[in-house]
Amino acid sequence: MEEKRIKIGKRFVGEGCPSLIIAEAGVNHNGSLKLAKKMIDAAKMAGAGAIKFQTFITEELVTQDAPKANYQKKATGSKSQYEMLKKLELSERDFKELFNYCKRRGIMFLSTPFDSKSAEFLLKLGVPAFKIGSGDLTNIPLLLQVAGYKRPIILSTGMATLTEIKEAVKTIYSTGNKNLILLHCTSNYPTKYKEVNLRAMEALKKRFNVPIGYSDHTEGIEVANAAVGMGACVVEKHFTLDRSLPGPDHKASLEPDEFAKMVRSIRNIELAMGDGIKRPQRSELEIKKVARKSIVAARDIQAGEIITKDMLAVKRPGTGIEPKFFSQIIGKRTKVALSKDQVLTWGKLV
């Protein structure tokens, strides 16, 4: 079955299309609208195709005493998840301003809804697609709600088994919404290389026959580049203006110059992937004449002599009879005299 392409906004995502590179701003704006706008500017300059935020109402997302993940504790201290998120929450008015600012800057606005009310708000805002985080892959009510909007869905699969992913896909498809992209992901910050398991992308593609991407939580850009080489049509990477800023996700994020380097690398890899047809490139044709070999005279040969094996050698350049015809030349007669090292051509033989 041929992998389909999905239209998100004005562009297509899928096989044969440039990968959609998402700068995952998340909550790295630290609750500041001003900082969020600076991130949009920086993401655009770095070459990202989209910038993604996280939309949530803290009271709808976590209980008052919900614990933090260990990486969050290291980055922000021991206060509860509720207290941490409350400081990072942006208002609907803020998101409207960011949405319009992205339009003016020419970069796609995306955001992950973490609760029902936020999903409804993003629909009204006009997002071109919905990104669902790994934590909500088993949140059937939210999946049904978002899928019912009939907008494309980008679904991360961190922490998930194949059975859980199958149930999520079935849930989304049950609404008639087939515009789905799955992102392979390992939900650890930062992810160790040995826990990345990029080959899982192949398993997802084979099992679900949808466009597959990669949400990267490793340090550096190597794994994101490798994912594109394996066919990722979407690459999502955490993005910050400064890793030294306070907050839960800054330390596992790329700064603008690093993100720009990743984008350049990905675009170069896409060019290098080619079309899969093995054939000489145009630039190789001149090199071919120099690097390949021809059959040449091993000694001076008189006109009319019958060619024997000891009269021939194989040397560069490759402008004469190819060595694969060596045995066919034996026994032929020369039309003209040949000097040692002279390249043989068919016109010089009878």
MOCORFEN-V485906 format. One line per field, one symbol per residue. ss: DSSP state (H for helix, E for strand, L for the rest). phi: phi as a letter, one per 40 degrees, with the letter a starting at -180 (. if undefined). burial: I if it has 16 or more other C-alpha atoms within 10 Angstrom, else O. A space follows every 50 residues. Layout:
ss->???
phi->???
burial->???
//
This chain:
ss->LLLLLEEELLEEELLLLLLEEEEEEELLLLLLHHHHHHHHHHHHHHLLLE EEEEELLHHHHLLLLLLLLHHHHHHHLLLLHHHHHHHHLLLHHHHHHHHH HHHHHLLEEEEEELLHHHHHHHHHHLLLEEEELHHHLLLHHHHHHHHLLL LEEEEELLLLLHHHHHHHHHHHHLLLLLLEEEEEELLLLLLLHHHLLLLH HHHHHHHHLLEEEEEELLLLLHHHHHHHHLLLLEEEEEELLLLLLLLLLH HHLELHHHHHHHHHHHHHHHHHHLLLLLLLLLLHHHHHHHHLLEEEELLL ELLLLELLHHHEEEELLLLLLEHHHHHHHLLLEELLLELLLLELLHHHEL
phi->.cccbbcbgcbbbicgbdccbbcccfbccfgbccccccccdcccccgcca bbbbbabdcccbcdbccccdcccccbgbcccdcccdcbcbccccccccdc ccdccgbccbaccbacccccccccchccabbbcdcbcccddccccccccg cdbbbcbcgccccccdcccccccccgcbcbbbbcabcabcccdcbcfdcc dccccccbfbdbbabbbccgbccccccccchccbbbacbacacccchcbd cbbccdcccccccccccccccccgbgccaccdcccccdccccbbcbccac bccgcccbdccbabacccbbccdccdcccdgcbccbcbcdgcccbcccbb
burial->OOOIIIOIOOOIIIIOOIIIIIIIIIIIIIIOIOOIIOIIIIIIOIIIII IIIIIIIIOOIIOOOOOIOOIIIOOIOOOIIIOIIOOIIIOIOOIOOIIO IIOOOOIIIIIIIIIIOIIOIIIOOOIIIIIIIIOIIIOOOIIIOIIOII IIIIIIIIOIOOOOIOOIIOIIIOIOIIIIIIIIIIIIIIIOOOOIOIOO IOOIIOOIIIIIIIIIIIIIIOIIIOIIOIIIIIIIIIIIIOIOOOIIII IIIIIIOOIIOIIOIIOOOIOOOOOOOOOOOOOOOOOOOOOIIIIIIIOO IOOOOIIOOOOIIIIIIIIIIIIOOOOOIOOOIIIOOIOOIIIIOOOOIO
//
